[in-house]
Amino acid sequence: MRRKASLVLLAFAVFFGALSPLLRWYAFPRLAKIPPSQYQEAVLEAKNATLIDYATMQSKTVPKVTVVQTLKGNVEAAKEIEKSAGKDVVVWDTLSYVQGPDGKMVSQIPERYIFDAHSQAPVHATGEMVDGDPVQRKGIEFKWPFLTEKRDYEYFDFQARTSAPIHYKGTQKFHGLDVYYFEQTVPWTKVPYPKKMPLPGIDSSTLEKTTGTSLWYTTTRKFWIDPVTGAPVNGEEVNQEEMRGGTLLGGRDKVTVFAGDVKMRDDYVNHTVDLVKKNRVLVLLLTSYLPWGFLGLALVLLALSLWLEARSRRPSDPPPTVTERLDPVIA
Amino acid sequence: MRALIAAAIGLAAALAIVLTVSAIGAPEGKTSPKPLLTTVPSAPGKITQTK
């Protein structure tokens, strides 16, 4: 009976002992992926920002400019691209909608971002775009990979439509989480006008050609990333945009289109932190809690099995003692 | 010999479970019917108006 029990315990010990590395190094890389149907919105605000009034082409200080970022996973498009890509793909259709203090649209830029669901590496397919223009992204955008490392990453800037390093600047505490702080500075760069701007009667796509006035942009981008899920828990951009040269500015060299410190609204910070705290438990289950738990359990079961085995081999009755005197055999 | 068989059963069960779970994966879900926002939500998830 003990023998049988020790064999059963041994089978369980091997089961849990094998499950531990299999979960971490086989199941986790395959199971940890961005769901293709994700929908998320975020609201960012720039208080006391400078904003151009297109009616007078003068910039003025306004109490608040709001940026609404929506991100919507397109499951059908992802399935279509997966057929040719041969891997799990996520397609995010996003919109950055900027609203002035009067509630009117300042600009809106749609994007289609296609990436590997596991590694977040960009996948290039038809439809990848920024504001209707085809692009080929390098690096990441919006989200970092699972188990983010303390190193620089290439980050795609949708305004400049190029990628540049975003630097790891240290670990910080944020709402009780240990997060990695990343920062990227995009130097003054000429960028295309957004296709949708509040310029009645003017086609923004030909604005530079017809007037010679170009749009320039610089930003310092800050992200606080939960290293377990790779999700940003907070974001901030110190942003400046200027129109330069040409005939549109009435003889002036440049006019500020927008200048402000764009920060995530507090309720969205709290909401994002709560969401990330929930999701990081799932990742930690596969990378830490279950593998270590199963390894510990395997060791306990193995020890128990060996102990039972040893007990089953111990003789229950004392060995018979030789009492009779044996006569020597004489040949 | 019995110990080896027991260990093999444990290993096979672990492999079967992990391979099955990894192959099934997570459900994909459907594209959300919610729009890309052109209004400012009053709170997370509270879409007040759509275009």
Interface residues (C-beta under 8 A of the other chain):
Chain A: R3 L7 V8 L10 A11 F12 A13 V14 F15 F16 G17 A18 L19 L22 L23 Y26 A27 R30 L31 K33 P35 P36 S37 Y39 E41 V43 T66 V68 T70 K72 G73 N74 V75 E76 K79 D93 T94 L95 Y97 Q99 M105 Q108 P110 D267 Y268 H271
Chain B: R2 A3 A6 A7 I9 G10 L11 A13 A14 L15 I17 V18 V21 S22 G25 A26 E28 G29 K30 T31 S32 K34 P35 L36 L37 T38 T39 V40 P41 A43 P44 G45 I47
